[in-house]
Amino acid sequence: MMTRIAFALLAAGMAALAFSPAAQSYAQAQKTPEKWDYEIVDGKRVPKAKRQVNPDGSWREEKRDGKCVEIKEMSAQGELKITRKCDD
């Protein structure tokens, strides 16, 4: 009777070990939802920027950091303008 219980516990432990790497790889393969303000990079939260690209190659990017907003604008000629606004 005791060997049956020991065998059942051993089998359950081996099954748990077999499924744990599969669960971890599934969790790492998931993509961050689009409406989140952060991306996960190397296990750390990184602020996600909102970028609008125009047909002429220019773009505008907004990134929030607390009460501040950093705006980067790149013209079609390659000129970069960075503006930082903070709400008081």
Phi and psi in radians as a Rosetta constraint file:
Dihedral C 1 N 2 CA 2 C 2 CIRCULARHARMONIC -1.168 0.35
Dihedral N 2 CA 2 C 2 N 3 CIRCULARHARMONIC -0.597 0.35
Dihedral C 2 N 3 CA 3 C 3 CIRCULARHARMONIC -1.213 0.35
Dihedral N 3 CA 3 C 3 N 4 CIRCULARHARMONIC -0.547 0.35
Dihedral C 3 N 4 CA 4 C 4 CIRCULARHARMONIC -1.135 0.35
Dihedral N 4 CA 4 C 4 N 5 CIRCULARHARMONIC -0.754 0.35
Dihedral C 4 N 5 CA 5 C 5 CIRCULARHARMONIC -1.162 0.35
Dihedral N 5 CA 5 C 5 N 6 CIRCULARHARMONIC -0.753 0.35
Dihedral C 5 N 6 CA 6 C 6 CIRCULARHARMONIC -1.105 0.35
Dihedral N 6 CA 6 C 6 N 7 CIRCULARHARMONIC -0.731 0.35
Dihedral C 6 N 7 CA 7 C 7 CIRCULARHARMONIC -1.129 0.35
Dihedral N 7 CA 7 C 7 N 8 CIRCULARHARMONIC -0.717 0.35
Dihedral C 7 N 8 CA 8 C 8 CIRCULARHARMONIC -1.133 0.35
Dihedral N 8 CA 8 C 8 N 9 CIRCULARHARMONIC -0.740 0.35
Dihedral C 8 N 9 CA 9 C 9 CIRCULARHARMONIC -1.143 0.35
Dihedral N 9 CA 9 C 9 N 10 CIRCULARHARMONIC -0.698 0.35
Dihedral C 9 N 10 CA 10 C 10 CIRCULARHARMONIC -1.130 0.35
Dihedral N 10 CA 10 C 10 N 11 CIRCULARHARMONIC -0.746 0.35
Dihedral C 10 N 11 CA 11 C 11 CIRCULARHARMONIC -1.138 0.35
Dihedral N 11 CA 11 C 11 N 12 CIRCULARHARMONIC -0.711 0.35
Dihedral C 11 N 12 CA 12 C 12 CIRCULARHARMONIC -1.138 0.35
Dihedral N 12 CA 12 C 12 N 13 CIRCULARHARMONIC -0.692 0.35
Dihedral C 12 N 13 CA 13 C 13 CIRCULARHARMONIC -1.139 0.35
Dihedral N 13 CA 13 C 13 N 14 CIRCULARHARMONIC -0.707 0.35
Dihedral C 13 N 14 CA 14 C 14 CIRCULARHARMONIC -1.169 0.35
Dihedral N 14 CA 14 C 14 N 15 CIRCULARHARMONIC -0.658 0.35
Dihedral C 14 N 15 CA 15 C 15 CIRCULARHARMONIC -1.146 0.35
Dihedral N 15 CA 15 C 15 N 16 CIRCULARHARMONIC -0.682 0.35
Dihedral C 15 N 16 CA 16 C 16 CIRCULARHARMONIC -1.124 0.35
Dihedral N 16 CA 16 C 16 N 17 CIRCULARHARMONIC -0.708 0.35
Dihedral C 16 N 17 CA 17 C 17 CIRCULARHARMONIC -1.181 0.35
Dihedral N 17 CA 17 C 17 N 18 CIRCULARHARMONIC -0.600 0.35
Dihedral C 17 N 18 CA 18 C 18 CIRCULARHARMONIC -1.218 0.35
Dihedral N 18 CA 18 C 18 N 19 CIRCULARHARMONIC -0.601 0.35
Dihedral C 18 N 19 CA 19 C 19 CIRCULARHARMONIC -1.553 0.35
Dihedral N 19 CA 19 C 19 N 20 CIRCULARHARMONIC -0.300 0.35
Dihedral C 19 N 20 CA 20 C 20 CIRCULARHARMONIC -1.158 0.35
Dihedral N 20 CA 20 C 20 N 21 CIRCULARHARMONIC -0.729 0.35
Dihedral C 20 N 21 CA 21 C 21 CIRCULARHARMONIC -1.134 0.35
Dihedral N 21 CA 21 C 21 N 22 CIRCULARHARMONIC -0.584 0.35
Dihedral C 21 N 22 CA 22 C 22 CIRCULARHARMONIC -1.163 0.35
Dihedral N 22 CA 22 C 22 N 23 CIRCULARHARMONIC -0.695 0.35
Dihedral C 22 N 23 CA 23 C 23 CIRCULARHARMONIC -1.170 0.35
Dihedral N 23 CA 23 C 23 N 24 CIRCULARHARMONIC -0.664 0.35
Dihedral C 23 N 24 CA 24 C 24 CIRCULARHARMONIC -1.186 0.35
Dihedral N 24 CA 24 C 24 N 25 CIRCULARHARMONIC -0.727 0.35
Dihedral C 24 N 25 CA 25 C 25 CIRCULARHARMONIC -1.185 0.35
Dihedral N 25 CA 25 C 25 N 26 CIRCULARHARMONIC -0.573 0.35
Dihedral C 25 N 26 CA 26 C 26 CIRCULARHARMONIC -1.156 0.35
Dihedral N 26 CA 26 C 26 N 27 CIRCULARHARMONIC -0.723 0.35
Dihedral C 26 N 27 CA 27 C 27 CIRCULARHARMONIC -1.163 0.35
Dihedral N 27 CA 27 C 27 N 28 CIRCULARHARMONIC -0.600 0.35
Dihedral C 27 N 28 CA 28 C 28 CIRCULARHARMONIC -1.340 0.35
Dihedral N 28 CA 28 C 28 N 29 CIRCULARHARMONIC -0.472 0.35
Dihedral C 28 N 29 CA 29 C 29 CIRCULARHARMONIC -1.395 0.35
Dihedral N 29 CA 29 C 29 N 30 CIRCULARHARMONIC -0.242 0.35
Dihedral C 29 N 30 CA 30 C 30 CIRCULARHARMONIC -1.210 0.35
Dihedral N 30 CA 30 C 30 N 31 CIRCULARHARMONIC 2.498 0.35
Dihedral C 30 N 31 CA 31 C 31 CIRCULARHARMONIC -1.597 0.35
Dihedral N 31 CA 31 C 31 N 32 CIRCULARHARMONIC 2.593 0.35
Dihedral C 31 N 32 CA 32 C 32 CIRCULARHARMONIC -1.197 0.35
Dihedral N 32 CA 32 C 32 N 33 CIRCULARHARMONIC 2.340 0.35
Dihedral C 32 N 33 CA 33 C 33 CIRCULARHARMONIC -1.018 0.35
Dihedral N 33 CA 33 C 33 N 34 CIRCULARHARMONIC 2.561 0.35
Dihedral C 33 N 34 CA 34 C 34 CIRCULARHARMONIC -1.112 0.35
Dihedral N 34 CA 34 C 34 N 35 CIRCULARHARMONIC -0.571 0.35
Dihedral C 34 N 35 CA 35 C 35 CIRCULARHARMONIC -1.510 0.35
Dihedral N 35 CA 35 C 35 N 36 CIRCULARHARMONIC 0.087 0.35
Dihedral C 35 N 36 CA 36 C 36 CIRCULARHARMONIC -1.324 0.35
Dihedral N 36 CA 36 C 36 N 37 CIRCULARHARMONIC 2.604 0.35
Dihedral C 36 N 37 CA 37 C 37 CIRCULARHARMONIC -1.518 0.35
Dihedral N 37 CA 37 C 37 N 38 CIRCULARHARMONIC -0.103 0.35
Dihedral C 37 N 38 CA 38 C 38 CIRCULARHARMONIC -2.254 0.35
Dihedral N 38 CA 38 C 38 N 39 CIRCULARHARMONIC 2.599 0.35
Dihedral C 38 N 39 CA 39 C 39 CIRCULARHARMONIC -1.920 0.35
Dihedral N 39 CA 39 C 39 N 40 CIRCULARHARMONIC 2.641 0.35
Dihedral C 39 N 40 CA 40 C 40 CIRCULARHARMONIC -1.737 0.35
Dihedral N 40 CA 40 C 40 N 41 CIRCULARHARMONIC 2.014 0.35
Dihedral C 40 N 41 CA 41 C 41 CIRCULARHARMONIC -2.194 0.35
Dihedral N 41 CA 41 C 41 N 42 CIRCULARHARMONIC 2.098 0.35
Dihedral C 41 N 42 CA 42 C 42 CIRCULARHARMONIC 0.942 0.35
Dihedral N 42 CA 42 C 42 N 43 CIRCULARHARMONIC 0.637 0.35
Dihedral C 42 N 43 CA 43 C 43 CIRCULARHARMONIC 1.363 0.35
Dihedral N 43 CA 43 C 43 N 44 CIRCULARHARMONIC 0.147 0.35
Dihedral C 43 N 44 CA 44 C 44 CIRCULARHARMONIC -2.063 0.35
Dihedral N 44 CA 44 C 44 N 45 CIRCULARHARMONIC 2.618 0.35
Dihedral C 44 N 45 CA 45 C 45 CIRCULARHARMONIC -1.423 0.35
Dihedral N 45 CA 45 C 45 N 46 CIRCULARHARMONIC 2.246 0.35
Dihedral C 45 N 46 CA 46 C 46 CIRCULARHARMONIC -2.159 0.35
Dihedral N 46 CA 46 C 46 N 47 CIRCULARHARMONIC 2.235 0.35
Dihedral C 46 N 47 CA 47 C 47 CIRCULARHARMONIC -1.007 0.35
Dihedral N 47 CA 47 C 47 N 48 CIRCULARHARMONIC 2.360 0.35
Dihedral C 47 N 48 CA 48 C 48 CIRCULARHARMONIC -1.651 0.35
Dihedral N 48 CA 48 C 48 N 49 CIRCULARHARMONIC 2.312 0.35
Dihedral C 48 N 49 CA 49 C 49 CIRCULARHARMONIC -1.675 0.35
Dihedral N 49 CA 49 C 49 N 50 CIRCULARHARMONIC 2.580 0.35
Dihedral C 49 N 50 CA 50 C 50 CIRCULARHARMONIC -1.772 0.35
Dihedral N 50 CA 50 C 50 N 51 CIRCULARHARMONIC 2.045 0.35
Dihedral C 50 N 51 CA 51 C 51 CIRCULARHARMONIC -2.038 0.35
Dihedral N 51 CA 51 C 51 N 52 CIRCULARHARMONIC 2.356 0.35
Dihedral C 51 N 52 CA 52 C 52 CIRCULARHARMONIC -2.013 0.35
Dihedral N 52 CA 52 C 52 N 53 CIRCULARHARMONIC 2.152 0.35
Dihedral C 52 N 53 CA 53 C 53 CIRCULARHARMONIC -1.878 0.35
Dihedral N 53 CA 53 C 53 N 54 CIRCULARHARMONIC 2.295 0.35
Dihedral C 53 N 54 CA 54 C 54 CIRCULARHARMONIC -1.663 0.35
Dihedral N 54 CA 54 C 54 N 55 CIRCULARHARMONIC 2.788 0.35
Dihedral C 54 N 55 CA 55 C 55 CIRCULARHARMONIC -1.070 0.35
Dihedral N 55 CA 55 C 55 N 56 CIRCULARHARMONIC -0.456 0.35
Dihedral C 55 N 56 CA 56 C 56 CIRCULARHARMONIC -1.418 0.35
Dihedral N 56 CA 56 C 56 N 57 CIRCULARHARMONIC 0.001 0.35
Dihedral C 56 N 57 CA 57 C 57 CIRCULARHARMONIC 1.752 0.35
Dihedral N 57 CA 57 C 57 N 58 CIRCULARHARMONIC -0.170 0.35
Dihedral C 57 N 58 CA 58 C 58 CIRCULARHARMONIC -1.367 0.35
Dihedral N 58 CA 58 C 58 N 59 CIRCULARHARMONIC 2.775 0.35
Dihedral C 58 N 59 CA 59 C 59 CIRCULARHARMONIC -2.610 0.35
Dihedral N 59 CA 59 C 59 N 60 CIRCULARHARMONIC 2.826 0.35
Dihedral C 59 N 60 CA 60 C 60 CIRCULARHARMONIC -2.368 0.35
Dihedral N 60 CA 60 C 60 N 61 CIRCULARHARMONIC 2.278 0.35
Dihedral C 60 N 61 CA 61 C 61 CIRCULARHARMONIC -2.226 0.35
Dihedral N 61 CA 61 C 61 N 62 CIRCULARHARMONIC 2.293 0.35
Dihedral C 61 N 62 CA 62 C 62 CIRCULARHARMONIC -2.064 0.35
Dihedral N 62 CA 62 C 62 N 63 CIRCULARHARMONIC 2.325 0.35
Dihedral C 62 N 63 CA 63 C 63 CIRCULARHARMONIC -2.344 0.35
Dihedral N 63 CA 63 C 63 N 64 CIRCULARHARMONIC 2.141 0.35
Dihedral C 63 N 64 CA 64 C 64 CIRCULARHARMONIC -1.555 0.35
Dihedral N 64 CA 64 C 64 N 65 CIRCULARHARMONIC 2.462 0.35
Dihedral C 64 N 65 CA 65 C 65 CIRCULARHARMONIC -2.450 0.35
Dihedral N 65 CA 65 C 65 N 66 CIRCULARHARMONIC 1.568 0.35
Dihedral C 65 N 66 CA 66 C 66 CIRCULARHARMONIC 1.229 0.35
Dihedral N 66 CA 66 C 66 N 67 CIRCULARHARMONIC -2.127 0.35
Dihedral C 66 N 67 CA 67 C 67 CIRCULARHARMONIC -1.565 0.35
Dihedral N 67 CA 67 C 67 N 68 CIRCULARHARMONIC -0.052 0.35
Dihedral C 67 N 68 CA 68 C 68 CIRCULARHARMONIC -1.808 0.35
Dihedral N 68 CA 68 C 68 N 69 CIRCULARHARMONIC 2.650 0.35
Dihedral C 68 N 69 CA 69 C 69 CIRCULARHARMONIC -2.198 0.35
Dihedral N 69 CA 69 C 69 N 70 CIRCULARHARMONIC 2.227 0.35
Dihedral C 69 N 70 CA 70 C 70 CIRCULARHARMONIC -1.837 0.35
Dihedral N 70 CA 70 C 70 N 71 CIRCULARHARMONIC 2.160 0.35
Dihedral C 70 N 71 CA 71 C 71 CIRCULARHARMONIC -1.988 0.35
Dihedral N 71 CA 71 C 71 N 72 CIRCULARHARMONIC 2.166 0.35
Dihedral C 71 N 72 CA 72 C 72 CIRCULARHARMONIC -1.987 0.35
Dihedral N 72 CA 72 C 72 N 73 CIRCULARHARMONIC 2.241 0.35
Dihedral C 72 N 73 CA 73 C 73 CIRCULARHARMONIC -2.174 0.35
Dihedral N 73 CA 73 C 73 N 74 CIRCULARHARMONIC 2.198 0.35
Dihedral C 73 N 74 CA 74 C 74 CIRCULARHARMONIC -1.995 0.35
Dihedral N 74 CA 74 C 74 N 75 CIRCULARHARMONIC 2.161 0.35
Dihedral C 74 N 75 CA 75 C 75 CIRCULARHARMONIC -1.419 0.35
Dihedral N 75 CA 75 C 75 N 76 CIRCULARHARMONIC 2.956 0.35
Dihedral C 75 N 76 CA 76 C 76 CIRCULARHARMONIC -1.155 0.35
Dihedral N 76 CA 76 C 76 N 77 CIRCULARHARMONIC -0.403 0.35
Dihedral C 76 N 77 CA 77 C 77 CIRCULARHARMONIC -1.458 0.35
Dihedral N 77 CA 77 C 77 N 78 CIRCULARHARMONIC -0.137 0.35
Dihedral C 77 N 78 CA 78 C 78 CIRCULARHARMONIC 1.749 0.35
Dihedral N 78 CA 78 C 78 N 79 CIRCULARHARMONIC 0.214 0.35
Dihedral C 78 N 79 CA 79 C 79 CIRCULARHARMONIC -1.519 0.35
Dihedral N 79 CA 79 C 79 N 80 CIRCULARHARMONIC 2.234 0.35
Dihedral C 79 N 80 CA 80 C 80 CIRCULARHARMONIC -1.813 0.35
Dihedral N 80 CA 80 C 80 N 81 CIRCULARHARMONIC 2.270 0.35
Dihedral C 80 N 81 CA 81 C 81 CIRCULARHARMONIC -2.159 0.35
Dihedral N 81 CA 81 C 81 N 82 CIRCULARHARMONIC 2.185 0.35
Dihedral C 81 N 82 CA 82 C 82 CIRCULARHARMONIC -2.020 0.35
Dihedral N 82 CA 82 C 82 N 83 CIRCULARHARMONIC 2.182 0.35
Dihedral C 82 N 83 CA 83 C 83 CIRCULARHARMONIC -2.173 0.35
Dihedral N 83 CA 83 C 83 N 84 CIRCULARHARMONIC 2.416 0.35
Dihedral C 83 N 84 CA 84 C 84 CIRCULARHARMONIC -2.179 0.35
Dihedral N 84 CA 84 C 84 N 85 CIRCULARHARMONIC 2.122 0.35
Dihedral C 84 N 85 CA 85 C 85 CIRCULARHARMONIC -2.067 0.35
Dihedral N 85 CA 85 C 85 N 86 CIRCULARHARMONIC 2.362 0.35
Dihedral C 85 N 86 CA 86 C 86 CIRCULARHARMONIC -2.159 0.35
Dihedral N 86 CA 86 C 86 N 87 CIRCULARHARMONIC 2.345 0.35
Dihedral C 86 N 87 CA 87 C 87 CIRCULARHARMONIC -1.438 0.35
Dihedral N 87 CA 87 C 87 N 88 CIRCULARHARMONIC 2.388 0.35
